[in-house]
């Protein structure tokens, strides 16, 4: 990512994708008042093209969009950008949330929501406090056929590059830094999303499931990320 620079300070770029003009104006206005550089789109196809041209840091993406819905737009976005994606949905069904996150969304908000909460979520993602959990980033960590290179932010499986989102990599980075340590969901939320994040910690389970799928895990008997019943997760030997 390459944030714009204004007056010597980086200006973070946000692309807001929402087909309801009134909601879009409220979100855009609030983000601009908070100092973000904001562009907007009203449909999925336009959003994908704008993201290619503008390289935003964060994309606020509505689930229900004309021409290309948020799910498919997110799939296409993940081909070329690692921008943080916050999915907006007017529906509360769990499946919407799970589907949205499985294609690479980093977080979600259900309408109606407070613009202040949206900004808080975005700032929490951008902060990503990592010092407490950091290990030697120069050391490539190996777990069976999986290699994790924290410095290059790359993961390989049997020498083939695994395409993880930034949130997925951050979660795997925390777990692999101390492979014998069991992390609770709350601990992982603090490490990856930030202590100021407000939301449901089942996000951790969704992202763990997606990492497992990308690593070719057997869901009935995973080797790389183990579930410790009643506690949380830890790395396995692979």
DRENROTOR-720774 format. One record per residue (C-alpha): residue number from 0; residue in one letter; x, y, z negated. Coordinates in pm, whole numbers. Each point is the difference from the previous one (the first is absolute). Example, Ala and Ser with C-alpha at 12.3 -4.5 7.8 and 13.67 -1.06 7.14 Angstrom:
2
NODE   nr  rest      c1      c2      c3
NODE    0     A    1230    -450    -780
NODE    1     S     137     344      66
//
This chain:
238
NODE   nr  rest      c1      c2      c3
NODE    0     X       0       0       0
NODE    1     X     111     350      74
NODE    2     X    -207     259    -187
NODE    3     X     -25     346     152
NODE    4     X     210     269    -163
NODE    5     X    -132     343     -96
NODE    6     X     208     252    -192
NODE    7     X     257    -265     -81
NODE    8     X    -260    -236    -152
NODE    9     X    -142    -316     151
NODE   10     X    -368      33      94
NODE   11     X    -183    -331     -11
NODE   12     X    -227     -72     296
NODE   13     X    -343    -154     -44
NODE   14     X    -228    -121     280
NODE   15     X    -367      -4    -105
NODE   16     X    -222    -233     205
NODE   17     X    -371      44     -76
NODE   18     X    -291      23     242
NODE   19     X    -230     195    -236
NODE   20     X     103     361      58
NODE   21     X    -118     131    -337
NODE   22     X     197    -262    -194
NODE   23     X     303      49     224
NODE   24     X      -1     377     -58
NODE   25     X     -13     -46    -378
NODE   26     X     292    -246       3
NODE   27     X     208     211     238
NODE   28     X     -64     320    -195
NODE   29     X      91    -157    -332
NODE   30     X     321    -156     133
NODE   31     X     106     327     162
NODE   32     X     -52     185    -328
NODE   33     X     223    -260    -163
NODE   34     X     281      85     244
NODE   35     X     -26    -284     250
NODE   36     X      24      53     377
NODE   37     X    -325    -151     123
NODE   38     X    -128    -109     341
NODE   39     X    -332    -167      64
NODE   40     X    -174    -248     227
NODE   41     X    -363    -108      29
NODE   42     X      47    -347     153
NODE   43     X     238    -293     -16
NODE   44     X     151      20     348
NODE   45     X      88     367     -39
NODE   46     X     147     -74    -343
NODE   47     X     237    -265     140
NODE   48     X     121     233     274
NODE   49     X      46     290    -243
NODE   50     X     195    -220    -241
NODE   51     X     236    -102     283
NODE   52     X      60     363      92
NODE   53     X      21     152    -348
NODE   54     X     151    -272    -224
NODE   55     X    -202      91    -313
NODE   56     X     111     -97    -349
NODE   57     X    -352     -93    -113
NODE   58     X    -315     -98     192
NODE   59     X    -342      35    -162
NODE   60     X    -209    -243     206
NODE   61     X    -376     -50     -12
NODE   62     X    -117    -358      43
NODE   63     X    -301      73     223
NODE   64     X     115     194     306
NODE   65     X    -119      32     360
NODE   66     X     200    -146     292
NODE   67     X     229    -196    -232
NODE   68     X     -86     -83    -360
NODE   69     X     237      51    -291
NODE   70     X      98    -367     -17
NODE   71     X     114     -20     362
NODE   72     X     152     349     -17
NODE   73     X     206    -110    -299
NODE   74     X     116    -312     183
NODE   75     X     121     212     291
NODE   76     X     159     259    -227
NODE   77     X     203    -268    -176
NODE   78     X     166     -92     329
NODE   79     X     196     326       4
NODE   80     X     -32     189    -330
NODE   81     X      70     -65    -367
NODE   82     X    -205     301    -111
NODE   83     X    -196     -52    -319
NODE   84     X    -362     -78      88
NODE   85     X    -290      82    -232
NODE   86     X    -321    -164     123
NODE   87     X    -336     171     -63
NODE   88     X    -317    -209     -10
NODE   89     X    -364      80     -65
NODE   90     X     -70    -366     -76
NODE   91     X      79    -162    -332
NODE   92     X      11    -363     113
NODE   93     X     323    -165    -107
NODE   94     X      57    -138     350
NODE   95     X      44     349     145
NODE   96     X     276      74    -247
NODE   97     X     175    -332      52
NODE   98     X     -14      22     379
NODE   99     X     123     358      -1
NODE  100     X     296     -79    -220
NODE  101     X      87    -319     188
NODE  102     X      74     200     315
NODE  103     X     245     225    -178
NODE  104     X    -192     266    -194
NODE  105     X     185     103    -315
NODE  106     X    -300     116    -200
NODE  107     X    -372      63      33
NODE  108     X    -270     233    -131
NODE  109     X    -374     -62       4
NODE  110     X    -228     291      92
NODE  111     X    -104     223    -163
NODE  112     X     340      90    -145
NODE  113     X     168     307    -141
NODE  114     X     250     174     230
NODE  115     X     208      48    -315
NODE  116     X      15    -378     -43
NODE  117     X     105     -41     363
NODE  118     X     287     245     -51
NODE  119     X      99    -178    -322
NODE  120     X      14    -334     185
NODE  121     X     209     150     279
NODE  122     X     245     166    -237
NODE  123     X      33    -320    -204
NODE  124     X      92    -196     315
NODE  125     X     250     262     110
NODE  126     X     171       8    -341
NODE  127     X      56    -374     -33
NODE  128     X     201       2    -326
NODE  129     X     255    -277      42
NODE  130     X     301      73    -225
NODE  131     X    -133    -209    -291
NODE  132     X     -22    -309     216
NODE  133     X     300      52     227
NODE  134     X     269    -263      36
NODE  135     X     314       1     216
NODE  136     X    -134     109     337
NODE  137     X     323    -102     176
NODE  138     X     -64    -370     -70
NODE  139     X    -210    -204     244
NODE  140     X    -234    -222    -202
NODE  141     X     -66    -351     128
NODE  142     X    -286    -231     -87
NODE  143     X       8    -313     212
NODE  144     X     -55     108     362
NODE  145     X     -89     355    -106
NODE  146     X     258     281     -20
NODE  147     X     -77     343    -144
NODE  148     X     232     290      78
NODE  149     X    -101     292    -226
NODE  150     X     244     246     155
NODE  151     X    -121     -62     357
NODE  152     X    -358     -62    -124
NODE  153     X     -13    -315     211
NODE  154     X    -138    -346     -68
NODE  155     X      79    -304     213
NODE  156     X    -149    -348       5
NODE  157     X     229    -263     154
NODE  158     X     201     289     153
NODE  159     X    -315     150     161
NODE  160     X    -100     353    -104
NODE  161     X    -323      18    -201
NODE  162     X    -208     311      66
NODE  163     X    -108     127    -343
NODE  164     X    -170     331     -76
NODE  165     X     178     237    -238
NODE  166     X    -228    -100    -287
NODE  167     X      50    -370      70
NODE  168     X     376      47       7
NODE  169     X      -3     205    -322
NODE  170     X    -200    -271    -177
NODE  171     X     233    -276     120
NODE  172     X     302     216     -90
NODE  173     X    -118      36    -361
NODE  174     X     -75    -371     -38
NODE  175     X     327    -113     158
NODE  176     X     222     241    -195
NODE  177     X     -53    -209    -316
NODE  178     X    -117    -338     131
NODE  179     X     -47    -169    -338
NODE  180     X    -205     286    -142
NODE  181     X    -378     -37      -5
NODE  182     X    -176     325      89
NODE  183     X    -353      77    -104
NODE  184     X    -227     167     254
NODE  185     X      10     319    -203
NODE  186     X     379      -5      -3
NODE  187     X       9     -43     377
NODE  188     X    -251     281      51
NODE  189     X     223     232    -206
NODE  190     X     308    -108     196
NODE  191     X    -145      21     350
NODE  192     X    -299     234      -2
NODE  193     X     118     218    -289
NODE  194     X    -110      48    -361
NODE  195     X    -245     272     106
NODE  196     X    -187    -227     240
NODE  197     X    -372     -41     -68
NODE  198     X    -172    -309     131
NODE  199     X     -54    -374     -24
NODE  200     X     313    -209     -54
NODE  201     X    -144    -277     223
NODE  202     X     185     194     271
NODE  203     X     306    -194    -116
NODE  204     X    -166    -334      78
NODE  205     X    -101     115     348
NODE  206     X     351     114      87
NODE  207     X     156    -315    -148
NODE  208     X    -235    -209     217
NODE  209     X     103     195     308
NODE  210     X     373     -38     -75
NODE  211     X     -50    -371     -53
NODE  212     X    -174     -28     337
NODE  213     X     285     181     175
NODE  214     X     251    -231    -168
NODE  215     X    -191    -305     122
NODE  216     X     -94    -109    -351
NODE  217     X    -229    -293     -74
NODE  218     X    -273     180    -195
NODE  219     X     -60    -311    -213
NODE  220     X     367     -32     -95
NODE  221     X     197     322      63
NODE  222     X     380     -16     -28
NODE  223     X     113     361      10
NODE  224     X    -249     196    -211
NODE  225     X    -136    -206    -287
NODE  226     X    -314      71    -200
NODE  227     X      47     -30    -375
NODE  228     X    -350     -70    -124
NODE  229     X    -136     260    -237
NODE  230     X     307     223      38
NODE  231     X      89     101     355
NODE  232     X     268     -84     256
NODE  233     X     368     -86      35
NODE  234     X     236    -112     275
NODE  235     X      62    -367      65
NODE  236     X     314    -168     134
NODE  237     X    -156     -62     340
//
